[in-house]
Amino acid sequence: MRFVDTLEKLSNAYGVVGREAEVRKTLRTMMKPYVDKMSIDKLGDLIGVKYASKKKAPKVMLAAHMDEIGLIVKNITKDGFLQFAKLGGIDDRVLIAQRVLVHTEKGRRPGIVGSKPPHIMKEDERKKTIEADSLFIDVGVSNREEARETGVKVGDVVSFDIRFDKITPDLVIGKAFDDRVGCSLLLEVLKQLEDFDCTTYFVGTVQEEVGLRGACVSAFQICPDVAIALDVTVAGDVPGVKEVQAPIKMKKGPAIGIMDSGLITHPKVLSMLVDAAEKADIPYQLETGMSGSTDAARIALTREGVPCGVVSVPTRYIHSPSSMLSLGDVEKAAKLATLAVREAARVF
Ligand SMILES: [Zn+2]
């Protein structure tokens, strides 16, 4: 399967936080031909292993999260409107008028995030952000009973209904690139690595968006010598963003994380990544001072501690329903991660 097709398939799969089964199944099928062993832990993390040719080899963990941000039904009003809570960090301003899918026991039910019409708002009301609490999902039913008959109930998760599109030869837009692009990178590295000097774990984690939870338990089980999270980062090359706030740009190569709010990249991992990029002439961007974090933050605190780093794909509009990224950046990120794993046998 071509890389862009893999990304499309993973992006179109649904995996709202805590309900990652469909993504896991997709990723599992894709990974299967390339790994020696695969397992799923009790929280739902997918762990593929490629054993090293030598007995005494370091263990490398590559982690990408399978979950995506979404909503969860909190209350059904007597008129059949669904009130919701957010799963993961979503800006309230991007929710209004979105097309969504409610994942019910009877299948997916389309709906719209509705709000009070602006026409009847007072002047000052119109200027304010409408908070998620006053929004609702309209699935076209008239009352609570009708909602129940269609299968909708409290606790159902809701995803954004977004189509994947290739808008230029290099750029794609779609849903949940955070972090399906990381999942597709796991596959690319698996395909590109020929010799395994390290025993390498390819992990699709769950519940990253609500506190890096899957990474916590999978790392405990694997107990790696070094780990790299493959994720996305904010591309700030859009109007209204100052360079100092978000200097990472789309189409300028993968970002190598130095520090975020949860991790200071281990110096050995940082130089391993930078050296790999330099040696292979892969353009890269160094990133520091971002708020938010990745699975690497949690993995680093496992047992006696794990040296960790982050390779991320600059992505525009993350944590909103649709985002945009460059396939060229993804290709370079794959190459960088592959070389880093190869290098890890020497460094650790
Ligand atoms: Zn992410």
Residues whose N, C-alpha, C, O or C-beta is under 5 A from the ligand:
A	BS01	ZN	D178 D179 D231 V232
